[in-house]
Amino acid sequence: MSELETYRQSARVFLDSMAPKYARPARSGNTVEQDLALGRQYMAARYDAGFAGINWSPEFGGQGLSNLHKIAFDAEEMQYGMPVGFFGISLGMPVPMMIHYGQDRDFVKERVTKALRGEEIWCQLFSEPSGGSDLAALRTKVEPDGNGWRMNGQKVWTSWAQYADYGVIVTRSDPTVAKHKGLTYFWVDMKAPGVEVRPIKLAGGDSHVNEVFFDNVRLEDEQRMGEVGGGFGLALHTLMIERYIATDSAGFGPHLDLFVKLAKETTLNGRPAIEDGRIRSAIARNHAMRAGLDSITRRAMLMMQAGMQPGPEGSLQKLVAVRSRQKLSELALDLQGTAALPFDEHAYVKEDWGTSWLNAPTGRIAGGSDEVLLNTIAEKVLGLPQDYRPDKGIPFNQIPA
Ligand SMILES: Cc1cc2nc3c(=O)[nH]c(=O)nc-3n(C[C@H](O)[C@H](O)[C@H](O)COP(=O)(O)OP(=O)(O)OC[C@H]3O[C@@H](n4cnc5c(N)ncnc54)[C@H](O)[C@@H]3O)c2cc1C
């Protein structure tokens, strides 16, 4: 048995031991606050068992293992539905960025341990009303203030900001140069005076995203990460850190077996739906698509095992998987007729078609919208010419708003 398979088995033993207290059935009916408290306990237990910071350096409380070990653990953990959602962004991007660029190394070490144990949460303050797909169009500004900075502006769609202790943020420090060049990256204390977080309610009823307002917030120069004007490079680095993550060809929605079960249990024109040609063809199409995505994932894993870098074809995963999850969820709701109408706010997205359908659109926007992923595929996979960029090289304050 390979070393990776042995590791995967030890992960399963740990997860099995945690499941009675923390897995999906144990969380059923929890409020968000109860779930967060449970999540913090699970993170501490995971840290103590040596399954935290799997691919991080031991200097920062990590295990010093490979990306493949991290992906293997995450893929196993995903099957259990542990309460880890609150910490995904925190440990995924902001905290690794602090490890790379935080100026005060003792402060960084302390923060990293607390974040790994779930005691502190970090958020990622990138998107704004004027800058989402085109991040470099952002307007939150910083101005020099003595030996530090003063920040004003607004971010939006910030996941878990209402529970966050700290965040990493991209700001505009110089509006007189081209839009990518005038950005600077900082960390910010989310409890500092002048920071206001307002939750946004999503269609599925949850409020994990927020608007965040900054009114004359003071930033010390030690909070700056990277060079003044180097913020866009750090933003790209942030987005590259989580390049190799556990994927899910079900688009983080229900498994295809659940659809087959539903098709056997429901009737269409007086016969079991599973006997209908259109339903059978939907199942076959989804099976083929998921098998194709799984093959891409397997190839990427093999490349990583061989010490190579997987290519940009990873951008196909989310685009194809979440789109087809949305379509399949819609078909499942149609099959159920009025029985699909009652909405259970505690239902699990991987087990409930209504929840899956309602949440799918956010999956098609967050982490790169469908159209932006199509552009990536066009430019990086197919080698087509670049998207039209009329504001390239123009000073930011001369671009018509
Ligand atoms: C659930 C959720 C969680 C999120 N969490 C965070 C977070 O924690 N931190 C954070 O910073 N952000 C977060 N976001 C924001 C997310 O990154 C942005 O929503 C995303 O980048 C799209 O930006 P936008 O909403 O401004 O849409 P826009 O960029 O304004 O896009 C609007 C539409 O235009 C299309 N479009 C844009 N550019 C092009 C182009 N060049 N060619 C063709 N079509 C184009 C888009 O596909 C979209 O359909 C989250 C979003 C969601 C939904």
The ligand as an ORCA input file, in Angstrom:
! r2SCAN-3c Opt
* xyz 0 1
  C     -21.046     33.007     -1.752
  C     -19.985     34.010     -2.101
  C     -18.899     34.181     -1.269
  C     -17.906     35.109     -1.567
  N     -16.876     35.307     -0.668
  C     -15.965     36.279     -0.925
  C     -14.936     36.571      0.042
  O     -14.833     35.948      1.118
  N     -14.075     37.583     -0.226
  C     -14.137     38.313     -1.385
  O     -13.314     39.203     -1.574
  N     -15.103     38.058     -2.304
  C     -16.017     37.074     -2.100
  N     -17.017     36.832     -3.018
  C     -17.118     37.689     -4.207
  C     -16.733     37.018     -5.501
  O     -15.340     36.853     -5.575
  C     -17.281     37.931     -6.612
  O     -18.688     37.918     -6.513
  C     -16.848     37.461     -7.968
  O     -15.465     37.662     -8.137
  C     -17.616     38.199     -9.086
  O     -17.509     39.565     -8.912
  P     -18.797     40.509     -8.894
  O     -19.808     39.912     -7.955
  O     -18.333     41.889     -8.635
  O     -19.422     40.401    -10.329
  P     -18.898     41.194    -11.616
  O     -17.440     41.024    -11.742
  O     -19.451     42.571    -11.588
  O     -19.603     40.359    -12.761
  C     -20.955     40.558    -13.150
  C     -21.246     39.654    -14.330
  O     -20.392     40.016    -15.436
  C     -19.631     38.894    -15.880
  N     -18.279     39.331    -16.287
  C     -17.402     40.038    -15.546
  N     -16.255     40.229    -16.237
  C     -16.411     39.604    -17.426
  C     -15.583     39.455    -18.576
  N     -14.353     39.972    -18.626
  N     -16.089     38.760    -19.631
  C     -17.328     38.227    -19.596
  N     -18.173     38.367    -18.537
  C     -17.722     39.039    -17.472
  C     -19.572     37.978    -14.670
  O     -19.375     36.632    -15.047
  C     -20.947     38.189    -14.035
  O     -21.906     37.401    -14.678
  C     -18.001     35.884     -2.759
  C     -19.085     35.700     -3.618
  C     -20.078     34.784     -3.301
  C     -21.237     34.622     -4.240
*
